Amino acid sequence: NLGHHRGNPYRPLSPATVGASMPPGGSLGGSARHQPVHPEALPSSARVTLLVCGHAISASLLLVVNKWALQAFPFVWVLTTLQFLPAAVLVWLAGVMGAIEVDRLEWKKLKKLVSFGPAAGMFFITMTAGNAVVKHSNVDTFIVMRSLVPIPCAFLESLALGEPCPRPASWVGLCMLLLGALLYASVNRGVTMSSSSWMILFLVMMPVDAVLIKHLINTTGLSQWGLVLYQNLVAACLGIFCTLSMELSSEQVRASAWEKLSSGGLWTVGPVVLSAVLGISVSYFQMSVRKVVSSTAFMVLGVSNKLLALLINQLAMEANGGFVSVMSVLLSIGGAVGFQQTVKGKGLSQAPQAAPHSNSEAGSLKAYLAMIVGLIWAAYLNISERLG
């Protein structure tokens, strides 16, 4: 609870504080040591609702704004990096000025920053892959792809974090969610496979990333804004490297990008800036929501957010509508609600509570290996596009 700590906004987390604020969660690569949870540390239903609504609005707007921005400024790696770099800088400055409580960036906390590397890296890769899918296809295709993620995520977090496997009724809800998305796409612009390589990368990396981030939230002991700072800082550093090496690698491309920004006017600069602003909002709300819900529930919530984006997309991007289209959206929403109502804990995390800093070196090495594989995969797709 951010309001419970007064004084210096940069404050170390004591064991007592961590034990009181740590949400339920398990352990990747290590045994979970159970700790008591104080009643006041449990989030109220009103706070959870506020966080979910904030994330839904931010994520829905970000999808449409990214599509708009990529039409005017078709540089996927640059746009993705701009969703992380301003967030890291602004959160750090707000902490320095005492506006919010942020864990101080210190050398002795370097291990935490290193531990965030794989999760932030994989999150950056999935964001880039998602933006590439939106750029090369349409919003409908992205939503169908996104609807597939909760299924492997449910199996993965049961094995890695100790979350209970969804009940049969919950699986029916997930199937309704996917069926509604497919039906919507079929009666609108359809599912285009021109970005199938990026889609496969997204579907492989996102479930792993979701479970890994949940594990780190449970075990690092960082504050709410500290989680936002660490993830965005690591992702921004990786983004700058990838952007300069894979997208702005030549003087000609850099000149082209600058020309588009400088001569495009408000129609180009506006969506790019708005995308960066929404990146900050999404960063805070998604970390806050991930802290209290299971990884699968968060993935289902993510799909529900995109369904809200459909309504915005129909108005802003001139998508087709109709009775079947509306009913398919309602079917997906019904599936999401059905999952939330039938899964154990109503979507709140039920995994055994893990002790802070319960990361294992073997688990970290595997996570870094997964991130490197994803990065090489994304680099290969990027180079293939440029040569093709």
N, C-alpha and C positions, 0 to 999 in steps of 0.2 A: 504494500500500500504506500503510494508515493507521499501521501500527506502525513504519514506517521513519523517521518524523519525530518527534524528541524536542523537549522544551522547550515554548516558547510554543504553545498549541493554535491560536491564530490566527496562521498563518504564511503569508507570500506564497509563491507557487509560482515557483520559479526556472525558467528555460528548461530546465535539465538535468533538474529534477524532472518537468516536464511531458513532456519527451521520453521519460522512462523509464516514465511511468505512463499515457500516452495510449493508449487502445485503438484498434483499427483503425476507420477511418471515412472518410468522404468530405467533400465540401464542397458546400453549397448556395449557388449563386450566385457561386462563386469557384473557382479552380483549386486542386487538392489538391497540397500540397508533401510529398513522401514523407520520412519520418524513420525512423531505425533504432529497433527495439524491443528493449530489453534482455531477455534470457531470464527474469530474475527478475521482470520486470514482468508477464509473462504469468500469468494466473490458473491455479492448479492445478485439476485435475478435481474434487478434493474440495471446494475452495472454491466452484466453480461449482455443484456439486450442492447444497451447503449453501444457497447463495443462492437457487437455483431452488426448493428445498423450502420455504424460508422465505417466498418470494413466493407459492407455491402455497397454503400454509396460510392466510396472511394475507388474500390476495385472495378465496379461497373463503369464508372466514368473513365477510368484509366484505359480500359479496353477500347472504347470508342475514340478517345482522344489519341491513343497510339495509332489507330488506323488513320485518323485524320492527319496526324503529324507525319506518318510515313508516306502519305500521298504527296505532301509538300516537301518533305526532307527525307529522301529514301536512304538513310544511313542507319541500319539496324543497331550496330555496335555502339555508335555515338549516342543514339537515343536511349539505349538501355543504360549506358554509363551515366548519362545525365539524370537518370532516375535514382541513382545511388550517391553520386558525388555531392550534389547540393544538400542532400539529407544528412550525410556525415558531417559536412562543414557547419551547417546550421545547428544541428544538435550539439556539436562540440562547443560552438560559440555560445549557445543558450546556457550550457552548463557552466562555462567560464563566467558568464555574467550573473549566474545564480538564479536564472529564471526557472530552470528545471533541475532535477537531481540526476546526475550522470556519473557513472563510475569513472574515475580518473584514468587517463591513459598513462600508465607507468611501466618502467622496464620490468618491475617485479610481476606485473600482470601480463607480460609478454606471452606466457604460456596459454592464457585464456584467449589472447588474440590469435595465436597459432591454432588452438583447438577450434576456433570459429572458421578457419580457412576452408575446410572441405564443404561445410554447410553453406557458407556465403558464396563460395565458388560455384557449387552446383545450383544454388538459387539464381546466380547471375546467368549461368548457362541456360537454365530452363526459361528465364525471362527472355533471353536473346532468341531462343528457339521459338517461344510463343510469339514474339514480335515478328520473326521471320515467317511464321505460318500466316499471321494476319496480313503481312505485306504481300505475300505471294498468292493467297487465296481469299477468304472472306471470313467475316465474324462467325457465320453459321458453322463453317468447318472447324474453327477454333473451339466452339462450344461443344460440338460433338466429340472432338478429341479430349477436351477437358472432362467430359462426362465419363470417360473411360477410367480416369485416374483413381477414383475411390476404390475400385475393385481390387487391383493389385495392392493398393495401400492398406486395405483391411487385412489381407494376409500377412503383409510385411510387418505391420506394427504388432500383430498378435505374436509373431515369432520373436521380434527384436525387443519390444517394449513390455510385453506381457499384458497387452490390452485384450479383453475378452473378444472372441470372434463374433461378428454380428449374427443375430438369430435369423432363422429362415424368413421371418416377416421383414426383417431389415434388408435382406438380399432382394426381396420383392420390390422394396422401395428403391434400391439402387438400379434394378432392371427397369423400373418405370421411369426413372430419371434419364437413363440412357435412351430408352425407347422414345420418350418425348422429344429429346434433342435430335434424334435421327429423323423423326417424323417432321419436326419443324424444318430441318435442313432440306428434306425431300420436297416440301411444298414451297420453298422459297428459292434460294440460290443454289441449293444442293451442296454436296460435299465434294470439293475439288481436291484432287490428289497431286497437284503440281508441287506441293511442298511436303510430299510424303516423307522424305528423308528427315526433314526438320521435325515432323510429327513423331516419327519413331524415336528420335533423340529425346524429345519432350516426354514421351510416355515412359521411357526407360528411366530418365533422370529424376522426374518430379516425385514419384512415390518414395524413392530412396532419400531425396532431399527433405521431404516432409517428415519422415521418421527421424532423420538425423537432426534436424532443427529442433524437433520436439525433445529429443534426448538432451541436446545442449541447453535448452531452456530449463530443463529439470535439474541439470547438474553443474552449470557454471556458477550459479549464485549471483548473477548480474542483475542489476535493477532493470525496471521496465525500459527506461531510456538508454541504459547501458547496453541492453540487447540490441536496440535500434542502432546505436553508434557503432558497436563492434561489427555487426553484420554489414552495414552500409560502408564502413571504412574498408573492410577487407574486399567486398564486392567492387567498390570504386577503384581500388588499386589494381585489381585484376582487370577491370573494365578499361582502365587507361592503357594498360599493357596490350590487351587484345585489340583495342581500337587503333592504336598507333602501329601495331604490327600486322594486323589483318585487314583493316578497312582504310585507314588514312596512311598507308605505307608509302605512297608516292606524292611528290609535290603537286602533280596534276590533280589527284583526287582531293588533296587538302584544299587546293585552290577552288575546286568545284564545290566542295562543302561550304567553304566560306562565302562563295558567290551566292549560293542558294540562300544562306542565312541573311546576308547583307542586302541582297537585292529583292528578296522575296516579300519583304514588308511584313505587316502584321499577320497576314495569312500564313506565313511560314514560321515566323518567330513565336506567334501566339500559341499554337498547339504544342510546340517544343517546350516552351516555358511552362505551360499548363501541365504537360506530362511530368516535368520535373517537380512541380508543386504537388501533384497528386502522388508522386513517388514517395514524398515525405509522409503524407497522410496514410498511404497504404502501409508503409513500413511500421508506423506506430500501431495502427489498429491490428495488423496481421500478427505482430508479435504478442500483443495483448490477448487476442483471441486464442492463439496457439497455446498460450499458457494454461488455459482452463478447459480446452476441449481436446478430444482425441485427434490424432492425425487424420483418420478417415472422416470424422465429422467435419474437420476443417476443409477437407477436399470437397465434401458434399456442399458445404457452405460456399466454397469457391464457385462451384457450378451454379448454385442458386444466384450468386451475384451476377454471373454472366447472363442468366435469364432476365434479370432486371436490365442488363445492357441491351438485350434484344429490343425492348420497348424504346429505349433511347435510340438504338440503331435504326429502327423503323422510321423514326421521325427525322433523324439527322442524316442517314445514309441512304434513304429512299428504298428500303427493303420492302418486299411484297407482304401483304397481310392477308386476312381472310379468316373464316370460321375455323378451318382445320389448323391454321397457323396458331390462332389463339388457344385452341383446345390442346394442341401439342405442348405449348408452354405451360398450361395449367396441369397437364399430365406430369410433366417434369417437376413442377413445383409440388404436386401431390406426392410424387415419389420421394422428394427431399424431405417433406414434412413427415411422411410415413417412416422413413429411415430414422429421423430424429426422435419420433415418438416410440419406436419399437426397440431401438438399440439400448443396451444396458446403460443406465446413467443418463439417459436422454441426450447423449452426445458428449457429456462431460467426461473427462479422462478418468478411467477406472483402474489404470495400471498401478502396481505397487509403487509407493513413493521411494525415490532413490536418494541416497546421500549426495551432497554436493561434491564435485570434483571426483566422481566415480568413473571417469574415463579411463580406459585401458590403452596402453601404447599400441597393442595389436589392432584394436578397433580404430584408432586414429590413423594408423598406416593404411588400413583397408579403405577408410574414408578418403584419404588423400589419393589413393590409387584410383578410386572411382571417379574423383574429381578430374584427375589428369586424363583418364580415358575419355570422359565427357568433353574436356577441353580440346583434346586431339581430334575427337569426332567432329566437334563444331568447327574447328579450324579446317578440317578436310572438306566439309560441306561449303564453307565460305570460299575456299580456294576453287572448288569445283564450279561454283556459281560464276566466279570471276573469269575462269577459263572457258566456261561454256557460253 
